[in-house]
Amino acid sequence: MSEAAAPGERRRYESYSHEELKAEVETGNEPGEAGEIGAGWAELGRQLHDSIDELVTLSGSSEQLWQGPAGEALRAVLDRAAHWSAETAVASAAVGDAVARQAEAAARARAQMPEPVGYDPAAMIRDAASSGSILALAGLSAALTARAAEAESARQRAVDVLYARDEALASALPDVSFSAPPPLTSGSP
């Protein structure tokens, strides 16, 4: 269980102990850091979007100064760079949004994870026997049953938290990809 699974990979949490389930949402779960990473991607998208205006302005202002094949080649290179910047800005913004949504899902899972309920039948039997109370011994069967049900109920809620987290992580995956930067020479297509 120490290896992180890819978001959306279907895991069977029913076989995990409650302590393992709790560790799953606590170990390496730093939503604040993930939020910062998402903000970095969003900022990159904004910077790329801003560069588009600069490239378009540069291309337009070159029309009077550079004419002929050299001017056309320069404008073609600038247009390709602007187009790539636009595509990459959209992809960066989508990644930033996805990381932010995944950070929220991880934080929600951490907050909703119920505490494990200890259930140690041997300890409960020892305690009842050593108490010297006949009532404690007489009620032991009911106490064991109630504690086992409480522990299992809490564990099942923990399983539900992880399935909800995994679903939220998978649904946040962006449906974008980054294209390779365009060739920036006059002889390129």
Backbone as JSON Lines, residues from 0, in Angstrom:
{"i":0,"aa":"M","n":[0.81,-1.2,0.0],"ca":[0.0,0.0,0.0],"c":[0.85,1.26,0.0]}
{"i":1,"aa":"S","n":[2.16,1.16,0.07],"ca":[3.0,2.34,0.14],"c":[3.12,3.05,-1.21]}
{"i":2,"aa":"E","n":[2.91,2.35,-2.31],"ca":[2.99,2.98,-3.61],"c":[1.68,3.69,-3.91]}
{"i":3,"aa":"A","n":[1.81,4.92,-4.42],"ca":[0.61,5.7,-4.74],"c":[0.01,5.17,-6.05]}
{"i":4,"aa":"A","n":[-1.28,5.02,-6.05],"ca":[-1.98,4.58,-7.25],"c":[-2.38,5.81,-8.06]}
{"i":5,"aa":"A","n":[-2.5,5.64,-9.34],"ca":[-2.93,6.73,-10.2],"c":[-4.38,7.06,-9.89]}
{"i":6,"aa":"P","n":[-4.72,8.37,-9.93],"ca":[-6.11,8.72,-9.69],"c":[-7.02,7.97,-10.67]}
{"i":7,"aa":"G","n":[-8.08,7.46,-10.17],"ca":[-9.03,6.76,-11.02],"c":[-8.78,5.27,-11.09]}
{"i":8,"aa":"E","n":[-7.58,4.83,-10.68],"ca":[-7.31,3.4,-10.66],"c":[-8.2,2.79,-9.58]}
{"i":9,"aa":"R","n":[-8.97,1.8,-9.94],"ca":[-9.94,1.22,-9.0],"c":[-9.22,0.36,-7.97]}
{"i":10,"aa":"R","n":[-9.38,0.72,-6.73],"ca":[-8.77,-0.03,-5.64],"c":[-9.89,-0.6,-4.78]}
{"i":11,"aa":"R","n":[-9.59,-1.69,-4.1],"ca":[-10.58,-2.36,-3.24],"c":[-10.23,-2.07,-1.8]}
{"i":12,"aa":"Y","n":[-10.82,-1.03,-1.24],"ca":[-10.5,-0.61,0.12],"c":[-11.13,-1.49,1.19]}
{"i":13,"aa":"E","n":[-12.07,-2.33,0.82],"ca":[-12.72,-3.18,1.82],"c":[-11.74,-4.09,2.56]}
{"i":14,"aa":"S","n":[-10.63,-4.42,1.93],"ca":[-9.67,-5.33,2.57],"c":[-8.68,-4.59,3.47]}
{"i":15,"aa":"Y","n":[-8.75,-3.27,3.53],"ca":[-7.81,-2.49,4.33],"c":[-8.33,-2.36,5.76]}
{"i":16,"aa":"S","n":[-7.4,-2.28,6.7],"ca":[-7.78,-1.96,8.08],"c":[-8.12,-0.48,8.15]}
{"i":17,"aa":"H","n":[-8.83,-0.1,9.19],"ca":[-9.18,1.31,9.34],"c":[-7.92,2.17,9.49]}
{"i":18,"aa":"E","n":[-6.93,1.67,10.18],"ca":[-5.69,2.4,10.35],"c":[-5.0,2.63,9.0]}
{"i":19,"aa":"E","n":[-5.03,1.62,8.13],"ca":[-4.45,1.77,6.78],"c":[-5.24,2.79,5.97]}
{"i":20,"aa":"L","n":[-6.56,2.79,6.11],"ca":[-7.39,3.75,5.39],"c":[-7.07,5.18,5.84]}
{"i":21,"aa":"K","n":[-6.93,5.35,7.13],"ca":[-6.61,6.68,7.68],"c":[-5.24,7.13,7.18]}
{"i":22,"aa":"A","n":[-4.27,6.22,7.19],"ca":[-2.93,6.57,6.7],"c":[-2.98,6.94,5.22]}
{"i":23,"aa":"E","n":[-3.87,6.33,4.48],"ca":[-4.01,6.61,3.05],"c":[-4.34,8.08,2.79]}
{"i":24,"aa":"V","n":[-5.13,8.7,3.65],"ca":[-5.48,10.11,3.43],"c":[-4.56,11.07,4.16]}
{"i":25,"aa":"E","n":[-3.72,10.56,5.04],"ca":[-2.83,11.44,5.79],"c":[-1.4,11.45,5.28]}
{"i":26,"aa":"T","n":[-0.9,10.32,4.83],"ca":[0.5,10.21,4.42],"c":[0.7,10.88,3.06]}
{"i":27,"aa":"G","n":[1.56,11.86,3.03],"ca":[1.87,12.55,1.78],"c":[0.73,13.41,1.26]}
{"i":28,"aa":"N","n":[-0.26,13.66,2.07],"ca":[-1.41,14.46,1.65],"c":[-1.22,15.88,2.14]}
{"i":29,"aa":"E","n":[-0.73,16.73,1.27],"ca":[-0.5,18.13,1.61],"c":[-1.31,19.0,0.64]}
{"i":30,"aa":"P","n":[-2.6,19.16,0.91],"ca":[-3.44,19.94,-0.01],"c":[-2.95,21.37,-0.23]}
{"i":31,"aa":"G","n":[-2.35,21.97,0.79],"ca":[-1.83,23.34,0.63],"c":[-0.73,23.4,-0.41]}
{"i":32,"aa":"E","n":[0.18,22.44,-0.35],"ca":[1.26,22.39,-1.34],"c":[0.7,22.12,-2.73]}
{"i":33,"aa":"A","n":[-0.26,21.21,-2.82],"ca":[-0.88,20.92,-4.12],"c":[-1.58,22.16,-4.65]}
{"i":34,"aa":"G","n":[-2.24,22.9,-3.77],"ca":[-2.9,24.14,-4.18],"c":[-1.91,25.14,-4.76]}
{"i":35,"aa":"E","n":[-0.73,25.23,-4.14],"ca":[0.31,26.12,-4.65],"c":[0.79,25.67,-6.03]}
{"i":36,"aa":"I","n":[0.91,24.38,-6.23],"ca":[1.32,23.85,-7.54],"c":[0.25,24.19,-8.58]}
{"i":37,"aa":"G","n":[-1.02,24.0,-8.21],"ca":[-2.11,24.36,-9.12],"c":[-2.09,25.83,-9.46]}
{"i":38,"aa":"A","n":[-1.83,26.68,-8.46],"ca":[-1.77,28.12,-8.7],"c":[-0.6,28.45,-9.63]}
{"i":39,"aa":"G","n":[0.5,27.71,-9.5],"ca":[1.64,27.92,-10.41],"c":[1.29,27.61,-11.86]}
{"i":40,"aa":"W","n":[0.55,26.52,-12.06],"ca":[0.11,26.18,-13.42],"c":[-0.85,27.25,-13.96]}
{"i":41,"aa":"A","n":[-1.76,27.71,-13.12],"ca":[-2.7,28.75,-13.55],"c":[-1.95,30.04,-13.9]}
{"i":42,"aa":"E","n":[-0.94,30.39,-13.11],"ca":[-0.14,31.59,-13.38],"c":[0.62,31.44,-14.7]}
{"i":43,"aa":"L","n":[1.16,30.25,-14.96],"ca":[1.82,30.0,-16.23],"c":[0.85,30.22,-17.38]}
{"i":44,"aa":"G","n":[-0.37,29.73,-17.23],"ca":[-1.39,29.94,-18.26],"c":[-1.66,31.42,-18.5]}
{"i":45,"aa":"R","n":[-1.74,32.21,-17.41],"ca":[-1.97,33.66,-17.55],"c":[-0.79,34.33,-18.26]}
{"i":46,"aa":"Q","n":[0.42,33.93,-17.89],"ca":[1.6,34.53,-18.52],"c":[1.67,34.19,-20.01]}
{"i":47,"aa":"L","n":[1.34,32.96,-20.34],"ca":[1.34,32.58,-21.75],"c":[0.26,33.35,-22.51]}
{"i":48,"aa":"H","n":[-0.89,33.53,-21.88],"ca":[-1.97,34.28,-22.51],"c":[-1.53,35.73,-22.75]}
{"i":49,"aa":"D","n":[-0.84,36.31,-21.77],"ca":[-0.34,37.67,-21.94],"c":[0.68,37.75,-23.07]}
{"i":50,"aa":"S","n":[1.48,36.71,-23.25],"ca":[2.5,36.73,-24.3],"c":[1.87,36.69,-25.69]}
{"i":51,"aa":"I","n":[0.66,36.16,-25.78],"ca":[-0.02,36.12,-27.09],"c":[-0.22,37.54,-27.6]}
{"i":52,"aa":"D","n":[-0.72,38.42,-26.74],"ca":[-0.95,39.81,-27.15],"c":[0.34,40.45,-27.62]}
{"i":53,"aa":"E","n":[1.43,40.19,-26.9],"ca":[2.72,40.76,-27.28],"c":[3.19,40.23,-28.64]}
{"i":54,"aa":"L","n":[2.99,38.94,-28.87],"ca":[3.4,38.36,-30.16],"c":[2.54,38.9,-31.3]}
{"i":55,"aa":"V","n":[1.25,39.04,-31.08],"ca":[0.36,39.57,-32.12],"c":[0.71,41.03,-32.42]}
{"i":56,"aa":"T","n":[0.97,41.8,-31.37],"ca":[1.36,43.21,-31.56],"c":[2.68,43.3,-32.32]}
{"i":57,"aa":"L","n":[3.64,42.47,-31.94],"ca":[4.93,42.46,-32.63],"c":[4.77,42.09,-34.1]}
{"i":58,"aa":"S","n":[3.95,41.09,-34.35],"ca":[3.72,40.66,-35.73],"c":[3.07,41.78,-36.53]}
{"i":59,"aa":"G","n":[2.06,42.41,-35.96],"ca":[1.38,43.5,-36.67],"c":[2.27,44.69,-36.92]}
{"i":60,"aa":"S","n":[3.1,45.04,-35.94],"ca":[3.97,46.21,-36.12],"c":[5.11,45.93,-37.1]}
{"i":61,"aa":"S","n":[5.38,44.68,-37.38],"ca":[6.47,44.36,-38.31],"c":[6.05,44.54,-39.77]}
{"i":62,"aa":"E","n":[4.73,44.68,-40.02],"ca":[4.25,44.76,-41.41],"c":[4.81,45.96,-42.15]}
{"i":63,"aa":"Q","n":[4.94,47.1,-41.45],"ca":[5.46,48.29,-42.12],"c":[6.98,48.26,-42.24]}
{"i":64,"aa":"L","n":[7.63,47.63,-41.26],"ca":[9.09,47.65,-41.25],"c":[9.71,46.52,-42.06]}
{"i":65,"aa":"W","n":[9.06,45.36,-42.05],"ca":[9.61,44.2,-42.76],"c":[8.63,43.76,-43.81]}
{"i":66,"aa":"Q","n":[9.02,43.9,-45.04],"ca":[8.15,43.48,-46.12],"c":[8.87,42.43,-46.96]}
{"i":67,"aa":"G","n":[8.1,41.79,-47.82],"ca":[8.67,40.78,-48.67],"c":[8.77,39.43,-47.97]}
{"i":68,"aa":"P","n":[9.54,38.51,-48.55],"ca":[9.64,37.15,-48.01],"c":[10.17,37.11,-46.57]}
{"i":69,"aa":"A","n":[11.1,37.96,-46.23],"ca":[11.66,37.95,-44.88],"c":[10.6,38.39,-43.87]}
{"i":70,"aa":"G","n":[9.85,39.41,-44.2],"ca":[8.79,39.88,-43.31],"c":[7.69,38.84,-43.15]}
{"i":71,"aa":"E","n":[7.33,38.2,-44.25],"ca":[6.29,37.15,-44.2],"c":[6.78,35.98,-43.35]}
{"i":72,"aa":"A","n":[8.05,35.63,-43.5],"ca":[8.61,34.51,-42.71],"c":[8.6,34.86,-41.23]}
{"i":73,"aa":"L","n":[8.97,36.1,-40.9],"ca":[8.96,36.53,-39.5],"c":[7.54,36.46,-38.93]}
{"i":74,"aa":"R","n":[6.57,36.97,-39.69],"ca":[5.19,36.95,-39.2],"c":[4.65,35.53,-39.09]}
{"i":75,"aa":"A","n":[5.06,34.65,-39.97],"ca":[4.63,33.25,-39.87],"c":[5.17,32.6,-38.59]}
{"i":76,"aa":"V","n":[6.44,32.89,-38.29],"ca":[7.04,32.35,-37.06],"c":[6.32,32.91,-35.84]}
{"i":77,"aa":"L","n":[6.05,34.21,-35.84],"ca":[5.35,34.83,-34.71],"c":[3.93,34.3,-34.57]}
{"i":78,"aa":"D","n":[3.25,34.09,-35.69],"ca":[1.89,33.53,-35.66],"c":[1.89,32.11,-35.08]}
{"i":79,"aa":"R","n":[2.88,31.29,-35.49],"ca":[2.97,29.93,-34.93],"c":[3.24,29.98,-33.44]}
{"i":80,"aa":"A","n":[4.12,30.88,-33.03],"ca":[4.42,31.01,-31.6],"c":[3.19,31.47,-30.83]}
{"i":81,"aa":"A","n":[2.42,32.39,-31.38],"ca":[1.21,32.88,-30.72],"c":[0.17,31.77,-30.63]}
{"i":82,"aa":"H","n":[0.03,31.0,-31.69],"ca":[-0.94,29.9,-31.69],"c":[-0.55,28.84,-30.65]}
{"i":83,"aa":"W","n":[0.74,28.49,-30.61],"ca":[1.2,27.52,-29.61],"c":[1.01,28.06,-28.2]}
{"i":84,"aa":"S","n":[1.3,29.34,-28.0],"ca":[1.11,29.95,-26.68],"c":[-0.35,29.89,-26.26]}
{"i":85,"aa":"A","n":[-1.26,30.1,-27.21],"ca":[-2.69,30.04,-26.88],"c":[-3.09,28.62,-26.46]}
{"i":86,"aa":"E","n":[-2.65,27.63,-27.22],"ca":[-2.97,26.23,-26.87],"c":[-2.37,25.85,-25.5]}
{"i":87,"aa":"T","n":[-1.14,26.26,-25.28],"ca":[-0.45,25.91,-24.05],"c":[-1.05,26.67,-22.86]}
{"i":88,"aa":"A","n":[-1.51,27.88,-23.08],"ca":[-2.16,28.64,-22.0],"c":[-3.44,27.93,-21.55]}
{"i":89,"aa":"V","n":[-4.21,27.43,-22.52],"ca":[-5.43,26.71,-22.18],"c":[-5.1,25.43,-21.42]}
{"i":90,"aa":"A","n":[-4.1,24.69,-21.89],"ca":[-3.72,23.45,-21.22],"c":[-3.18,23.73,-19.81]}
{"i":91,"aa":"S","n":[-2.37,24.76,-19.66],"ca":[-1.83,25.11,-18.34],"c":[-2.93,25.49,-17.37]}
{"i":92,"aa":"A","n":[-3.88,26.27,-17.85],"ca":[-5.01,26.66,-16.99],"c":[-5.82,25.43,-16.59]}
{"i":93,"aa":"A","n":[-6.01,24.5,-17.52],"ca":[-6.76,23.27,-17.21],"c":[-6.02,22.42,-16.18]}
{"i":94,"aa":"V","n":[-4.71,22.33,-16.31],"ca":[-3.91,21.57,-15.33],"c":[-3.99,22.26,-13.96]}
{"i":95,"aa":"G","n":[-3.88,23.58,-13.94],"ca":[-3.98,24.31,-12.68],"c":[-5.32,24.08,-12.01]}
{"i":96,"aa":"D","n":[-6.4,24.11,-12.78],"ca":[-7.73,23.86,-12.23],"c":[-7.84,22.43,-11.72]}
{"i":97,"aa":"A","n":[-7.31,21.48,-12.48],"ca":[-7.38,20.06,-12.08],"c":[-6.61,19.83,-10.78]}
{"i":98,"aa":"V","n":[-5.43,20.4,-10.67],"ca":[-4.64,20.21,-9.45],"c":[-5.36,20.85,-8.26]}
{"i":99,"aa":"A","n":[-5.97,22.01,-8.46],"ca":[-6.71,22.65,-7.37],"c":[-7.9,21.8,-6.95]}
{"i":100,"aa":"R","n":[-8.62,21.24,-7.91],"ca":[-9.77,20.38,-7.58],"c":[-9.31,19.1,-6.88]}
{"i":101,"aa":"Q","n":[-8.18,18.54,-7.3],"ca":[-7.67,17.35,-6.64],"c":[-7.19,17.67,-5.23]}
{"i":102,"aa":"A","n":[-6.61,18.84,-5.03],"ca":[-6.19,19.25,-3.68],"c":[-7.41,19.38,-2.77]}
{"i":103,"aa":"E","n":[-8.49,19.93,-3.32],"ca":[-9.74,20.04,-2.54],"c":[-10.27,18.66,-2.18]}
{"i":104,"aa":"A","n":[-10.23,17.72,-3.12],"ca":[-10.71,16.36,-2.86],"c":[-9.86,15.69,-1.78]}
{"i":105,"aa":"A","n":[-8.56,15.89,-1.84],"ca":[-7.67,15.3,-0.83],"c":[-7.92,15.91,0.55]}
{"i":106,"aa":"A","n":[-8.12,17.22,0.58],"ca":[-8.39,17.88,1.86],"c":[-9.74,17.43,2.43]}
{"i":107,"aa":"R","n":[-10.72,17.3,1.57],"ca":[-12.05,16.84,2.01],"c":[-11.97,15.42,2.58]}
{"i":108,"aa":"A","n":[-11.22,14.55,1.92],"ca":[-11.07,13.17,2.41],"c":[-10.38,13.16,3.77]}
{"i":109,"aa":"R","n":[-9.38,13.97,3.92],"ca":[-8.66,14.05,5.2],"c":[-9.6,14.53,6.31]}
{"i":110,"aa":"A","n":[-10.42,15.54,5.99],"ca":[-11.33,16.1,7.0],"c":[-12.48,15.14,7.34]}
{"i":111,"aa":"Q","n":[-12.92,14.37,6.36],"ca":[-14.06,13.48,6.57],"c":[-13.68,12.1,7.11]}
{"i":112,"aa":"M","n":[-12.4,11.79,7.16],"ca":[-11.97,10.47,7.61],"c":[-12.3,10.29,9.09]}
{"i":113,"aa":"P","n":[-13.14,9.3,9.41],"ca":[-13.45,9.07,10.83],"c":[-12.27,8.43,11.55]}
{"i":114,"aa":"E","n":[-12.17,8.68,12.82],"ca":[-11.13,8.07,13.63],"c":[-11.42,6.57,13.78]}
{"i":115,"aa":"P","n":[-10.37,5.75,13.76],"ca":[-10.58,4.32,13.99],"c":[-11.16,4.07,15.39]}
{"i":116,"aa":"V","n":[-12.03,3.1,15.47],"ca":[-12.61,2.69,16.76],"c":[-11.9,1.41,17.17]}
{"i":117,"aa":"G","n":[-11.23,1.48,18.3],"ca":[-10.49,0.31,18.76],"c":[-11.42,-0.83,19.14]}
{"i":118,"aa":"Y","n":[-11.07,-2.0,18.68],"ca":[-11.85,-3.2,19.04],"c":[-10.85,-4.32,19.32]}
{"i":119,"aa":"D","n":[-10.69,-4.6,20.61],"ca":[-9.77,-5.65,21.05],"c":[-10.56,-6.58,21.98]}
{"i":120,"aa":"P","n":[-11.18,-7.65,21.41],"ca":[-12.01,-8.52,22.22],"c":[-11.26,-9.12,23.41]}
{"i":121,"aa":"A","n":[-10.01,-9.5,23.22],"ca":[-9.25,-10.1,24.32],"c":[-9.11,-9.11,25.47]}
{"i":122,"aa":"A","n":[-8.82,-7.86,25.16],"ca":[-8.69,-6.84,26.2],"c":[-10.03,-6.6,26.89]}
{"i":123,"aa":"M","n":[-11.11,-6.61,26.13],"ca":[-12.44,-6.4,26.72],"c":[-12.79,-7.56,27.67]}
{"i":124,"aa":"I","n":[-12.43,-8.78,27.27],"ca":[-12.69,-9.96,28.13],"c":[-11.84,-9.87,29.4]}
{"i":125,"aa":"R","n":[-10.56,-9.53,29.24],"ca":[-9.67,-9.39,30.41],"c":[-10.21,-8.31,31.35]}
{"i":126,"aa":"D","n":[-10.62,-7.19,30.81],"ca":[-11.12,-6.09,31.65],"c":[-12.38,-6.51,32.41]}
{"i":127,"aa":"A","n":[-13.3,-7.2,31.7],"ca":[-14.53,-7.64,32.35],"c":[-14.21,-8.66,33.45]}
{"i":128,"aa":"A","n":[-13.31,-9.58,33.16],"ca":[-12.96,-10.63,34.13],"c":[-12.24,-10.04,35.33]}
{"i":129,"aa":"S","n":[-11.36,-9.08,35.08],"ca":[-10.58,-8.51,36.19],"c":[-11.38,-7.47,36.99]}
{"i":130,"aa":"S","n":[-12.49,-7.04,36.45],"ca":[-13.29,-6.04,37.17],"c":[-13.97,-6.62,38.4]}
{"i":131,"aa":"G","n":[-14.17,-7.93,38.41],"ca":[-14.84,-8.56,39.53],"c":[-16.34,-8.32,39.52]}
{"i":132,"aa":"S","n":[-16.84,-7.73,38.45],"ca":[-18.27,-7.41,38.37],"c":[-18.98,-8.49,37.56]}
{"i":133,"aa":"I","n":[-19.97,-9.08,38.17],"ca":[-20.78,-10.08,37.48],"c":[-21.57,-9.42,36.36]}
{"i":134,"aa":"L","n":[-21.99,-8.19,36.58],"ca":[-22.74,-7.46,35.52],"c":[-21.86,-7.25,34.29]}
{"i":135,"aa":"A","n":[-20.58,-6.92,34.51],"ca":[-19.66,-6.73,33.37],"c":[-19.51,-8.03,32.6]}
{"i":136,"aa":"L","n":[-19.4,-9.15,33.3],"ca":[-19.28,-10.45,32.62],"c":[-20.59,-10.81,31.91]}
{"i":137,"aa":"A","n":[-21.7,-10.52,32.54],"ca":[-23.0,-10.85,31.94],"c":[-23.26,-10.02,30.69]}
{"i":138,"aa":"G","n":[-22.8,-8.78,30.7],"ca":[-23.02,-7.9,29.55],"c":[-21.91,-7.93,28.53]}
{"i":139,"aa":"L","n":[-20.94,-8.82,28.73],"ca":[-19.78,-8.87,27.85],"c":[-20.15,-9.18,26.4]}
{"i":140,"aa":"S","n":[-21.03,-10.13,26.2],"ca":[-21.41,-10.51,24.84],"c":[-22.02,-9.32,24.1]}
{"i":141,"aa":"A","n":[-22.92,-8.61,24.74],"ca":[-23.56,-7.44,24.12],"c":[-22.53,-6.33,23.89]}
{"i":142,"aa":"A","n":[-21.62,-6.14,24.86],"ca":[-20.59,-5.1,24.73],"c":[-19.65,-5.41,23.57]}
{"i":143,"aa":"L","n":[-19.26,-6.68,23.44],"ca":[-18.4,-7.09,22.32],"c":[-19.09,-6.86,20.98]}
{"i":144,"aa":"T","n":[-20.35,-7.24,20.9],"ca":[-21.11,-7.08,19.66],"c":[-21.26,-5.6,19.31]}
{"i":145,"aa":"A","n":[-21.58,-4.78,20.3],"ca":[-21.77,-3.35,20.05],"c":[-20.46,-2.69,19.62]}
{"i":146,"aa":"R","n":[-19.35,-3.03,20.28],"ca":[-18.05,-2.44,19.94],"c":[-17.6,-2.87,18.55]}
{"i":147,"aa":"A","n":[-17.82,-4.14,18.21],"ca":[-17.46,-4.63,16.88],"c":[-18.28,-3.9,15.81]}
{"i":148,"aa":"A","n":[-19.55,-3.7,16.06],"ca":[-20.4,-2.99,15.1],"c":[-19.97,-1.53,14.95]}
{"i":149,"aa":"E","n":[-19.62,-0.9,16.06],"ca":[-19.16,0.5,16.03],"c":[-17.86,0.6,15.23]}
{"i":150,"aa":"A","n":[-16.93,-0.33,15.47],"ca":[-15.64,-0.32,14.76],"c":[-15.85,-0.55,13.27]}
{"i":151,"aa":"E","n":[-16.7,-1.5,12.93],"ca":[-16.94,-1.8,11.51],"c":[-17.68,-0.66,10.82]}
{"i":152,"aa":"S","n":[-18.6,-0.03,11.5],"ca":[-19.32,1.11,10.93],"c":[-18.35,2.25,10.62]}
{"i":153,"aa":"A","n":[-17.45,2.54,11.54],"ca":[-16.46,3.59,11.31],"c":[-15.53,3.22,10.15]}
{"i":154,"aa":"R","n":[-15.12,1.96,10.08],"ca":[-14.24,1.51,9.0],"c":[-14.96,1.62,7.66]}
{"i":155,"aa":"Q","n":[-16.25,1.27,7.62],"ca":[-17.01,1.36,6.37],"c":[-17.16,2.82,5.93]}
{"i":156,"aa":"R","n":[-17.34,3.74,6.88],"ca":[-17.39,5.16,6.52],"c":[-16.05,5.6,5.93]}
{"i":157,"aa":"A","n":[-14.95,5.06,6.48],"ca":[-13.62,5.37,5.96],"c":[-13.46,4.85,4.53]}
{"i":158,"aa":"V","n":[-13.96,3.66,4.27],"ca":[-13.93,3.1,2.91],"c":[-14.7,4.02,1.96]}
{"i":159,"aa":"D","n":[-15.87,4.47,2.39],"ca":[-16.69,5.37,1.57],"c":[-15.97,6.68,1.29]}
{"i":160,"aa":"V","n":[-15.26,7.2,2.29],"ca":[-14.5,8.45,2.1],"c":[-13.45,8.26,1.01]}
{"i":161,"aa":"L","n":[-12.76,7.14,1.02],"ca":[-11.71,6.91,0.01],"c":[-12.29,6.69,-1.38]}
{"i":162,"aa":"Y","n":[-13.41,6.0,-1.48],"ca":[-14.02,5.85,-2.8],"c":[-14.49,7.21,-3.34]}
{"i":163,"aa":"A","n":[-15.05,8.04,-2.47],"ca":[-15.48,9.38,-2.89],"c":[-14.26,10.22,-3.31]}
{"i":164,"aa":"R","n":[-13.16,10.09,-2.56],"ca":[-11.94,10.81,-2.91],"c":[-11.43,10.37,-4.27]}
{"i":165,"aa":"D","n":[-11.35,9.07,-4.48],"ca":[-10.84,8.55,-5.75],"c":[-11.7,9.0,-6.92]}
{"i":166,"aa":"E","n":[-13.01,9.0,-6.73],"ca":[-13.9,9.46,-7.79],"c":[-13.68,10.94,-8.1]}
{"i":167,"aa":"A","n":[-13.51,11.74,-7.05],"ca":[-13.26,13.17,-7.24],"c":[-11.9,13.4,-7.92]}
{"i":168,"aa":"L","n":[-10.88,12.63,-7.55],"ca":[-9.58,12.77,-8.19],"c":[-9.66,12.43,-9.67]}
{"i":169,"aa":"A","n":[-10.36,11.35,-9.98],"ca":[-10.46,10.93,-11.38],"c":[-11.27,11.93,-12.2]}
{"i":170,"aa":"S","n":[-12.34,12.46,-11.62],"ca":[-13.18,13.39,-12.38],"c":[-12.47,14.72,-12.6]}
{"i":171,"aa":"A","n":[-11.44,15.01,-11.82],"ca":[-10.71,16.26,-11.97],"c":[-9.6,16.2,-13.02]}
{"i":172,"aa":"L","n":[-9.31,15.01,-13.53],"ca":[-8.24,14.9,-14.52],"c":[-8.58,15.72,-15.76]}
{"i":173,"aa":"P","n":[-7.66,16.58,-16.2],"ca":[-7.96,17.4,-17.37],"c":[-7.89,16.59,-18.66]}
{"i":174,"aa":"D","n":[-8.7,16.98,-19.61],"ca":[-8.72,16.3,-20.91],"c":[-7.96,17.17,-21.91]}
{"i":175,"aa":"V","n":[-6.71,17.47,-21.58],"ca":[-5.87,18.3,-22.44],"c":[-4.5,17.67,-22.52]}
{"i":176,"aa":"S","n":[-3.77,18.09,-23.52],"ca":[-2.37,17.68,-23.61],"c":[-1.57,18.86,-24.14]}
{"i":177,"aa":"F","n":[-0.28,18.8,-23.92],"ca":[0.59,19.87,-24.37],"c":[1.2,19.46,-25.71]}
{"i":178,"aa":"S","n":[1.09,20.35,-26.69],"ca":[1.72,20.06,-27.97],"c":[3.17,20.54,-27.92]}
{"i":179,"aa":"A","n":[3.96,19.99,-28.79],"ca":[5.37,20.39,-28.86],"c":[5.45,21.83,-29.35]}
{"i":180,"aa":"P","n":[6.44,22.56,-28.88],"ca":[6.59,23.93,-29.38],"c":[6.82,23.91,-30.89]}
{"i":181,"aa":"P","n":[6.35,24.94,-31.57],"ca":[6.53,24.96,-33.02],"c":[7.99,25.26,-33.38]}
{"i":182,"aa":"P","n":[8.41,24.8,-34.54],"ca":[9.75,25.18,-34.99],"c":[9.73,26.68,-35.29]}
{"i":183,"aa":"L","n":[10.71,27.38,-34.83],"ca":[10.71,28.84,-34.97],"c":[11.76,29.31,-35.95]}
{"i":184,"aa":"T","n":[11.79,28.68,-37.1],"ca":[12.7,29.12,-38.16],"c":[11.87,29.44,-39.39]}
{"i":185,"aa":"S","n":[12.42,30.24,-40.25],"ca":[11.67,30.67,-41.43],"c":[11.45,29.52,-42.4]}
{"i":186,"aa":"G","n":[12.27,28.48,-42.37],"ca":[12.12,27.37,-43.3],"c":[11.17,26.3,-42.8]}
{"i":187,"aa":"S","n":[10.61,26.48,-41.63],"ca":[9.72,25.46,-41.08],"c":[8.3,25.68,-41.6]}
{"i":188,"aa":"P","n":[7.51,24.6,-41.63],"ca":[6.15,24.73,-42.16],"c":[5.25,25.56,-41.27]}
